[in-house]
Amino acid sequence: MEELCSFFKVLSDETRCQIFSLLLSREMCVCEIVDTLKLSQSLISHHLYHLKMAGLVKDRREGVWIHYSINHEKLNEYKLKFLQGLQKAASTQIPCKFACCEVEVAAGAKQAK
């Protein structure tokens, strides 16, 4: 659960979300991302670092250039964990211990008759 929360925290930042969206289309170098988003190179690098630490982005060096792309294996892991969590939550019924819900349950039972 902690890893999944980390995934959502990383993508909760608007700039990181924009970078992630750009990289979904294709591999890009930092200068392309800087040009597209009109932000400083240091700011883009900072956000790429966080995306990389979360495992969402991978890099490839080509001479002096570093190209970034989506780590689809890790993204698929996150998707699977999220869907499994949703399925577990949907199938788990947690009974209420307060009287307010007992009234609703009793009212529902009367309507069913």
N, C-alpha and C positions, 0 to 999 in steps of 0.2 A: 504494500500500500504506500509506503514511504517513497518508493521509486516513482510510482504513478503520480503522487502529489508533486514531486520534483519536476516531472514532465510538464504538468499544468502550470507550475510556477514559472518555469522558463518561458513558456509560450504566452504567459499572461502579459508580458511586456510588448507593447505595440510595435516597437522597432524590431524586436526579435521575431515577432509574428510576421512582419513584412519581409524580413530577410528569409525566413523559412518559406514563405509563399513564393518568393522569387526563385529559390533553389528547387522548389518542386517542379518548376518548368525545365530547368537544366542546370548543369554545373556552371559556376561563375567564379571569376577571380574577384578579389576585394575591390579592385578599381572599377569593375562593372557595377558592383553593388553600391559603391560610393556615388557613382555617376547617376544611377537610377534613383536612389533615395535622397540624394543631395544632402548627405551628412558627412561628417569628417571621417577620414580613414581610421583614426584612433577609436572613434565611437563605434564604427562598424566592426573593427577588430575586437573590441571589448565584448560586443554582443555575440560575435561568432565564437569567442572563447566560451561563453556560457552555453551556447547551443552545442558546441563540441563536447564540453564536460558532461552534458546530459546525454551524450551519445547520439544526438539527432543529426549531427553534421559530421562529415569526415572531410579530410583535406588530402590534397595530392600536390606534391612539389614538382614544378617543371622549370628548371633553371632557377631564376630569382622569383618566379611567380608561384603563388600558392592558389590552387583552385579548390573551391568548396562545393560539396554536393550533399544531398540528403543521404543519410545512412538508413536505407530502406529496411534492412534487417532489424535494426533497433526500433524504427517506427512501427513495424509490424508487431514487435513484441509489446510495445505500449498499447497498440490497438487491441491486441488479444487480451491483455490484462484488464483493460478498460471494459471490454465486452463481457469478460468473465465476471468482473465486479458487478456490472449491471444485472447480469443474469442471476447472480447470487442474491443481490439485494431484492430483485423482483420476486424471487421464490421464497424469501425469508419473511415470515410473519412474526412480528414482535408484538406480543400482547401488551395492551395498555393496562397499567395498574391504577389508573385514576377513575373516579366515578363518572367523569364527563363522557367517557367513551361507552360506559355501560348504558347510559341513557340512549345514546345513538344506536347501539346494538339492539336494545329493547324496542326502540321505535321502529327499527328496520324489521324486526321479527313480527311486530304487530301488523305492519304494512304487507308483509308476505302472506299473512293469513287471509 
